Amino acid sequence: MKNSAHFLQVFEEYKSSELYQDREAQKAIIPVFRQILAEALTIEPFTNQVLTDLIQIFKYNCSNDTFDKKLEALVLDEAKRKSIWDAAMEHYVPGYTNAGKTGIVGLTDEELQTVRNFLLDAFKLNTVQEAKKLVSEYEEKKVPEVKRGVYSPWLFYINPTLFPIFNNSYLNFINWYNIPNEYEEVIEPLHELKSLVKEDDFSHIDQVGHIFTKDGRLFMAKTLELGGQSIYKISHGALIFNKDFENEAIIDIVDQNNWITLNRYTKRGQGEKFVNEIKEGDYVYLCYGGDKIKWIGQVTSGIKDFSPDVASLFGPEKEDWIYREVKPIYFPKGETLLGLKDQRTMIMPSGNSTFWKIKPSELESINKLLFLPYFNLEVIDNDPNEEFGDQEEDETVAMENKSNHPLNFILYGPPGTGKTYKTIDRSLEIIDGEVPSTRLDAKVRFASLQKQKRVFFNTFHQNMAYEDFIEGIKPVQAEDEDSFLKYEIQDGLFMQACIEATYNYHVKNNKSDHLVEQLLDFNGLYDLLFEEVSKGTVKEIKTVSNNDLEINITSQGNFVLIHKGRERAYTVSKDRLSRIYDVYPNPSTMNNIHENIRDIIGGSNSTAYWAVLNKIASYRNTNKKTEIPVIAKELSYEDKKKVVQSIWSKRTVQVVANDKADPFVFIIDEINRGNVSQIFGELITLIEPDKRMGKDEVLYIDLPYSKNAFAVPPNLYIIGTMNTADRSVEALDTALRRRFSFNSMPPLPEDLKPTSDGIDLPKMLERLNERLAVLKDSDHTIGHAWFWNVTDLEGLKTVYANKILPLLQEFFYNDYEKLGLVLGDAFFEGNTQVDSSIFAKFLAGNGIAGQYEQVWQYRLKDPMKLEAKDFQSIYS
């Protein structure tokens, strides 16, 4: 077998680890599980549920509650069940695996009998050859669902000295040692390894196979103490995406030599820091953008220049790229990054940074998200002098970020200057501090932030009202068919943004909050019942008079309850139940459940609400409480709103000097197309920077519909866009103008390039705008953005037909003489004078027909028939 000596070395390393001792202790559960299997195989009828229960009870993370239930289902003899339970509780160790399946469904009676006979026969075997034969015969029957990842742990528990565990987590292991990828064929080689290291059973072979990396190392828990050194992120993503590079050749060279490389002129000072800041002995982790993670290593050299032959691979940038040598120390179990695309902070692989220092305050986050799951490594900063400096740097960066971007600003300019386009870049600059190098990456990140409720996008229009923007009375869908149409106060988009931003502001600047903890507690309890009802574990709950209510789940995620023997169903909504829980977390304290509940949520079936409330409250006094934090990870919008309204109602005026809140962005496209006074209402004052929460002059108001207190958080940036051709800047509400910074976005012809047909787009646009500025004004010019993707005549004709000509016709309201002064004769088919003979004879007329003989009719050319020379005539 390949690499036997290597396996001996690896196994010796493993034996000196805590993992070895943990697995030794875990062996105590094997005879317990063997007994459970033996009893389960006697159950009649033998069903899919029996196999499902076996999967669940043997899982590594099986809870006490699940173990109890599954043991009762699998071991029918009460005396044997008690004996097994006592043995399991004495050792209190988990199972060996987390099977990929959560259950078995759909097997026929014949297939189920095949599985049972297969496992029963396994109890009788003693030799390797018998084991191979048994597995071979079972595999030939092709039973679905119960594949090697499911049945190999069962075989192991039956006879751990004969049957190894074998599943897809062993792929690195079998590839390294050239072991076949079939269970029948893997038995013999794994027996050889077991004998080689003198182990009695396959417990430790299973552990080593599970933690093995594709580089022939073990994925074991490790600790890196920085000891005053720094740790950096470096990304080689540019080596993949820069089309000027000989990508594969460069990647091969830097990977083979363990070099880290960077362009010395990389923006945001990253190139300069790579040259001057990082020291020999510092640590780096290397990634290729957000796609691949390579290793964590220690820098062993200063800056070096590439040899001429290697430098030439960088094309035009060959003199700008430099490198340092690194000694890789820690390797991931796998290089592919999964689930981290949305983690876009600078320290993460998907962040918009190439070379970035990880501050001590960020170690907890990157340990949790990257180092522990991918390297099984915890990085610890043990430099006592680092904390103060890190805090000072954080505050400086925060001040710089906030000073660079006004809280309220409007991008204004003529149509087609890229105002809406620019809002994406501005949003990313505010939130991430940088814009990705490609437009696709920027849009992906922007969409991700919208999904996270960090960015909100809204367009004003003539029918936009305060009720749409802040809050208003709207109809709501009835909860059941017997309910009438109702109206309730609903939040507008700006209110939603303020709720999300204020909640973040509060949580980031306050270490703990009783209301947040209580809501998380309720969510956990609610979700726990929801999960059990979904699985069918809970089908009925008790009323206050001890009657049974059948419980199920609606399509909207609420509970629906029916009294036994009746047809009418009652809906219990999470939001209403939460409001009751706020007042009565312990339902036994209610004096009169009907009055108490209706005082809080109005008319409803109080019996149903009490029953659900009592059920979830009962979980607090059981061992189910330990499962709650796993389920309740995040508050819903309605829960956040409760927290925020509680904060607003206190109307605190405390000044927050060091605001740690995350930035949020609210975009208002076409802000001047709505009646801003009507839409903003009393918010016109609250959006001022010094009137926001945490500031000296903070103001709170009472909203007209809900009567709730309201304030604008300091971490919500408002970006507006305004098309000056729709309405002049002066026509915008003066009160709003005083509260916004205005950023002009004029046409930029110099950003354009000539087409492949020889049409000079910069000159053409410049000349058109010169004429428009005279005939109209500078607000009625044409933006450059419409020409960004124009590379040839066909593209220009399309833009002219769909964008330019309709805009010019709107500017001049069919005044074709002025239109002709802008475009020229080349765009007209010819002009003809009106002949009065075309009119009908009307003797009573006053000679009006003759007046039209001095009128000219103009006919524009079909845009698709225009030639390059026609467009060139504009500036020639």
SEMARGU-110587 format. One record per residue (C-alpha): residue in one letter; x, y, z. Coordinates in steps of 0.25 Angstrom, whole numbers, plus 2048, in hexadecimal, padded with zeros to 3 digits. Layout:
aXYZ
...
This chain:
m800800800
k80580E7FD
n80B817808
s80B80D813
a81781481A
h810821819
f80381B820
l80C81682B
q81182582D
v80382B82C
f7FE821836
e809824840
e80583383F
y7F782F841
k7FA82784D
s800832854
s7F483B852
e7E783D85B
l7DF837850
y7E5829852
q7E182A861
d7D382F85E
r7D1823854
e7D681985E
a7CB81E868
q7C181E85C
k7C380F85B
a7BA80C867
i7AE80F85F
i7B1804855
p7AB7F885D
v79F801860
f79C804852
r79E7F584E
q7937F1858
i78A7FC852
l78C7F6844
a78A7E8849
e77C7EC84F
a7787F4844
l77A7E983A
t76F7E1841
i7647EB83F
e7587E6837
p7547EC82E
f7627F182A
t75F7FF824
n76680B81E
q76481282B
v76D808832
l77880B829
t77581A82B
d77681883A
l783811839
i78981C831
q78482783B
i788820848
f79781D843
k79982B83E
y7A5833845
n79C83E849
c79083684D
s78983E859
n785837866
d776839862
t778832854
f78082785A
d775824864
k76A82485A
k77281C850
l77681285A
e76881085F
a76480D850
l77080484D
v7707FB85A
l7637F685D
d7667EE86A
e7667F8875
a7707F187E
k77A7F0872
r7777FF86F
k77A80387D
s7877FB87D
i78C801870
w78780F875
d78F80E882
a79C80987A
a79A815870
m79981F87C
e7A5819883
h7AE81C878
y7A7828872
v7AF828865
p7A982B857
g7A882284B
y7B3822840
t7AD828834
n7A383282E
a79D82B823
g799833817
k78B82E817
t781832822
g77882681F
i77481B816
v76781B80E
g761813802
l767805804
t75F7FA801
d75C7EE80B
e7667E5802
e7717F0803
l76F7F2812
q7707E3814
t77D7E380C
v7837EE815
r77F7E6821
n7857D981D
f7917E0819
l7937E6827
l78F7D982E
d7997D1825
a7A47DB829
f7A37D7838
k7A77C9834
l7B47CC82C
n7C37CB831
t7CC7CC825
v7CF7D781B
q7CC7CE80F
e7BE7CC815
a7BC7DA817
k7C07DE808
k7B67D3803
l7AB7D880C
v7AC7E6807
s7AE7E27F8
e7A17DA7F9
y7997E57FF
e79F7F07F5
e79A7E77EA
k78C7E87EE
k78D7F77ED
v7847FB7F8
p78180A7F7
e783814803
v78C80B80B
k79980D805
r7A780B80B
g7A7819813
v79A81481A
y79D80581C
s7AC80581F
p7AB80B82D
w7A0801830
l7AA7F682C
f7B57FC834
y7AC7FC841
i7A97EE83E
n7B77EA83D
p7C27F583E
t7CD7EC83C
l7C87E782F
f7C07F2828
p7C6800826
i7BE80D825
f7BF812817
n7B881E810
n7BB82A807
s7C2832812
y7CE82880F
l7D082C801
n7DD833804
f7E282780C
i7DF81D802
n7E58257F7
w7F28287FE
y7F4819802
n7EF8147F4
i7E380C7FB
p7D78087F2
n7CA8107F4
e7C18047F6
y7BD7FE803
e7C07F0800
e7CE7F47FA
v7D27FD806
i7D07F2811
e7DD7EB80E
p7E67F880D
l7E17FE819
h7E37F1821
e7F27F281C
l7F3800822
k7EC7FC82F
s7F67F1831
l8027FA82D
v7FE803839
k7FB7F8842
e7EC7FC845
d7E27F2849
d7D67F9842
f7D3803837
s7D080F841
h7DD81683E
i7DE813830
d7D081982E
q7D5826835
v7E182782D
g7DA825820
h7D0830824
i7DA83B828
f7E383881C
t7E7843812
k7EA841803
d7F8846806
g7FB83A80F
r7F984181C
l7EF840828
f7E584A82A
m7E784B839
a7E4857843
k7F0860844
t7F386E84A
l7FB879844
e80088384F
l80488F847
g80E894852
g80F8A284D
q80F89E83E
s8048A3835
i7FB89A82C
y7F789F81E
k7EE89B813
i7F489A805
s7EB8977F8
h7F18927EB
g7E48947E4
a7EA89D7DA
l7F38927D5
i7E688B7D1
f7DE8967CB
n7E88A07C5
k7E889D7B6
d7F58A37B3
f7FC8997BC
e80188B7B8
n7F88867C3
e7FB8777C4
a80A8797C3
i80A8847CE
i80187C7D7
d80A86F7D6
i8178777D9
v81287E7E5
d80B8727EB
q8178697E9
n8208737EF
n8168777FA
w8178867F6
i80D8917F9
t80D89B7EE
l8078A97ED
n8078B57E4
r80F8C07EB
y8058CA7E7
t7F88C37EC
k7EE8CD7F0
r7EA8D17FE
g7F98D1802
q7F98C2802
g8058C17F9
e80C8CA802
k8098C280E
f80D8B6807
v81B8BC805
n81D8C4812
e8148BE81D
i8148AF81D
k8208A9824
e82889C823
g82189382E
d81389982B
y80888F827
v80088F81A
y7F4887815
l7F4885806
c7E78857FE
y7E38867EF
g7D78907F1
g7CB88A7F7
d7CD87C7EF
k7D98757F6
i7E1875803
k7EF870802
w7F787180F
i7FB87981B
g80A87C81C
q815884822
v81D88F81A
t82B88B818
s83189680F
g8318A480C
i82C8AA7FE
k8328A47F2
d8318A77E3
f82D89C7D9
s8378977CF
p83589D7C1
d82F8907BC
v82588F7C7
a82289E7C7
s81F89D7B8
l8138947BB
f80C8A17C1
g80C8A87B4
p80B8B77B4
e80C8B77C4
k8198AE7C4
e8218B97CB
d8168BB7D6
w8158AE7DC
i81D8A97E8
y81D89D7F1
r8218987FF
e82488A803
v81C88280D
k81C875815
p80E86F815
i80B869822
y7FC866823
f7F4860818
p7E585F816
k7DE852815
g7D9857807
e7DC8637FF
t7CE8667F9
l7C7871801
l7B886E803
g7AE87780A
l7B788480B
k7B388C7FF
d7AA895807
q7B6898811
r7BB8A480B
t7C38AB816
m7D18AE812
i7D78A381A
m7CF898813
p7D3891806
s7C78987FF
g7CA8A5804
n7CE8B07FB
s7DC8B07FF
t7E98AA7FA
f7F38AC806
w7ED8AF813
k7F18AF822
i7E88A782B
k7E68AF838
p7E58A8846
s7D78AC847
e7D48A583A
l7DA89883F
e7CD892845
s7C6894838
i7D088E82F
n7D3883838
k7C487F838
l7C1881829
l7CE87D823
f7DA87882C
l7D286E834
p7C986882A
y7D486781F
f7E1865826
n7DC860834
l7E586B839
e7E3876843
v7EB883842
i7EE88A84F
d7F4897851
n7FC89885E
d8038A585D
p7FE8AE868
n8028BB861
e7F98B8855
e7EB8BB85B
f7EC8CA85D
g7F38CC84F
d7E88C4848
q7DD8CC84F
e7E38D984A
e7E58D483C
d7D68CF83C
e7D18DD840
t7DA8E4836
v7D58DB82B
a7C78DD82F
m7C98EC830
e7CF8EC822
n7C48E481C
k7B98ED822
s7C08FA81E
n7C28F580F
h7B38F480D
p7A88FD811
l79C8F7818
n7928FD80E
f7979007FF
i7919017F1
l7978FE7E4
y7919077DA
g7939097CB
p78D9087BD
p7888FB7B8
g7928F07B5
t79D8F47BE
g79D8E77C6
k7968EC7D3
t78F8DF7D6
y79B8D77D2
k7A48DF7DC
t79A8DD7E8
i79F8CE7E8
d7AE8D37E9
r7AB8DD7F3
s7A38D37FC
l7AF8C97FB
e7B98D47FF
i7B18D880B
i7AE8C9810
d7BB8C280B
g7C58CE80A
e7C88C97FB
v7C18C57EE
p7C48B87E8
s7CD8B97DB
t7C28B37D2
r7B48B87D0
l7AF8AA7D1
d7B58A87DF
a7B08B67E3
k7A18B27DF
v7A28A57E6
r7A78AB7F3
f79C8B67F2
a7928AC7F0
s7978A47FC
l7968B1805
q7888B3800
k7858A5805
q78B8A7812
k7838B4814
r78F8BD814
v78B8C4807
f77D8C9803
f7798CE7F5
n76D8D77F3
t7688DF7E7
f7608EB7E9
h7548EE7DF
q7488F87DF
n73F8EE7E7
m7498EC7F2
a7448F07FF
y7488F080E
e7408E4810
d7498DC807
f7568E280C
i7548E281B
e7478DB820
g7388DB81C
i72B8D381E
k72B8C7814
p7228BB812
v7278AE817
q7238A0813
a71A89981D
e72088D825
d715884822
e708883819
d6FF887824
s707894827
f7038A2821
l70C8AB819
k7148B3823
y71D8BF822
e7298C282A
i7358CB82A
q7408C6821
d74E8CB820
g7548D2814
l7618CF80E
f7688DA815
m7638D6822
q7688C8820
a7768CD81D
c7758D682A
i7718C9832
e77C8C182C
a7878CC82E
t7828D083C
y7828C1841
n7908C083C
y7948CD842
h78F8C884F
v7958BA84F
k7A28BF84B
n7A38CA856
n79D8C2861
k7A38B5866
s7968AF86B
d7878B286A
h77C8AB872
l7718AD868
v77A8A785D
e77E89B866
q76F899869
l76B89985A
l776890856
d771887862
f76388785C
n76888584E
g76F879853
l76387385A
y75A87684E
d764870844
l76586384D
l75686184D
f75686483E
e76085A83B
e75984F843
v74C85283D
s75385182F
k759844832
g74C83E838
t75283C846
v74784684C
k739844846
e731848851
i73285285D
k729855869
t72086086C
v71E86787A
s71385D87D
n71C851878
n71484F86B
d71C84B85F
l71F854853
e72484F846
i730857841
n735859834
i73D86482B
t73786E821
s73E872814
q74187F81A
g749878826
n73F87A831
f73886F839
v72A86B836
l722864841
i71585C841
h70D85784C
k70B84884B
g6FE844845
r6FC85283F
e6FE858832
r702866834
a71186A834
y71787583C
t72487C838
v72F87F842
s73988983C
k74788B841
d74689A841
r73A89A84A
l73F88F853
s74C896855
r7448A285A
i73D899864
y74B893868
d7508A186B
v7468A3876
y74489587A
p75088C878
n74A883883
p73B88187F
s73887B88C
t73888A892
m72C88E88A
n720891892
n716890887
i71C88A87A
h711890871
e71289E876
n72189E878
i72389986A
r7198A2863
d71E8AE86A
i72B8AC863
i7278A7855
g7188AA854
g70E8A0850
s71389284D
n712884852
s719886860
t718877863
a720874856
y72A87F85A
w72B87A868
a72E86C864
v73986F85B
l73F879865
n73E86E870
k745864867
i75186C863
a753871872
s753863876
y76086186E
r76786B878
n767861883
t76C85587B
n779851875
k774856868
k77886486C
t786860868
e78285F85A
i77C86D859
p789875856
v78C86C84A
i77E86F844
a77C87E848
k788885841
e78189283C
l77689B83F
s76B89D834
y7678AB830
e75B8AC839
d7648A8845
k76E8B2841
k7638BC840
k75F8B984E
v76D8BC853
v76E8C984B
q7618CE84F
s7658CC85E
i7728D485B
w76A8DF854
s7608E085F
k76B8E3869
r76F8EF861
t77D8EE866
v7868FA863
q7938F3867
v79E8F785E
v7A68EB858
a7B48EF856
n7BA8E2850
d7AF8DD847
k7B28CE843
a7A58CC83B
d7A68C782D
p7A28D0821
f7958CF81A
v7918D580D
f7838DA808
i7838DE7F9
i7788E77F3
d7798E77E4
e7728F37DD
i7708FA7EA
n76B9077E3
r7608FF7DC
g7588FE7E9
n7529087F2
v75D9087FC
s756911807
q74A907806
i7528FB806
f75C8FF811
g75390681A
e758909828
l765901824
i76A90D81D
t77191182A
l774904830
i77E900825
e78790B828
p79590582D
d79490C83B
k78590983D
r7888FA83C
m7898F0847
g7958F1850
k7988FF84C
d79790C854
e78A91184E
v78390484C
l774906849
y7688FC84B
i75B8FE846
d74D8F7847
l7498F083A
p73A8F4836
y7358E6833
s73B8DD83E
k73E8E8848
n74B8E184B
a7588E984D
f7628EA842
a7708EE83F
v77A8EC833
p7868E4837
p7948EA834
n7998DE82C
l78F8DF821
y7948E6814
i78A8EC80B
i78E8ED7FC
g7858F47F2
t7868F57E3
m7809017DB
n77E9027CC
t7809117CA
a7789107BD
d76C90C7C4
r76B9177CE
s7769227D0
v77E9227DD
e77792F7E2
a7699287E1
l76D91E7EC
d7679217F9
t77092B800
a76F92480E
l774917808
r78091E800
r78592480D
r787916813
f78E90F807
s79C911801
f79B9127F2
n7A590A7E9
s7A590F7DA
m7A69047D0
p7A790B7C2
p7A99047B5
l7B89007B3
p7BB8FE7A4
e7C98FC7A7
d7C68EE7AD
l7C18E97A0
k7C98E3795
p7C78E4785
t7C08D877F
s7C68CE776
d7BF8D576A
g7C78E276D
i7BC8EA774
d7C28F377E
l7B88F178A
p7BF8FB793
k7BF906789
m7B1902784
l7AB903792
e7B3910796
r7AD917789
l79F91278C
n79F91779A
e7A5925796
r79992778D
l78F922798
a79592B7A2
v792937799
l784933794
k78092D7A2
d78992E7AE
s7949257B4
d78A91D7BC
h7849187AE
t7919127A9
i7949037A5
g79C8FA7AF
h7A88F27AB
a7A38E57B1
w7998E27A6
f7A68E079D
w7AE8D77A6
n7AB8CB79F
v7AB8D1791
t7B78CB789
d7B28CC77A
l7A78D2771
e79D8C8774
g79D8CA783
l79D8D9781
k7918D9778
t78A8D1783
v78D8DB78E
y7898E6785
a77B8E0781
n7788DB790
k77E8E6798
i7838F2791
l7798F6787
p76D8F4791
l7748FD79B
l776908791
q76890778C
e76390979A
f76D91479D
f76891C791
y759918790
n759915781
d76092277E
y76891C773
e76F92876F
k77792877C
l77891977B
g77F91C76E
l788926774
v78D91B77D
l78E90F773
g790916766
d78B912758
a791905757
f786900761
f77A905758
e7758FF74C
g77190D746
n768918749
t75B91B741
q752928741
v743926744
d73A927737
s72D92D73C
s726925731
i72691973A
f71B91F742
a70C91D740
k70492973A
f6FD931745
l6F793D73F
a6F494374D
g702943751
n70B94F753
g71794B74B
i71D943756
a72293874C
g72B943745
q733945752
y738937751
e73F939744
q74B93F74C
v74C933755
w756928753
q75591A756
y76191275B
r763903759
l76E8FC762
k7768F175C
d7748E3760
p77E8E176B
m7828D3766
k7858D9758
l78F8E375D
e79E8E2759
a7AB8E5760
k7AD8F2758
d79F8F775E
f7A48F676C
q7B28FB768
s7AB908762
i7A790C770
y7B5910774
s7BB911766
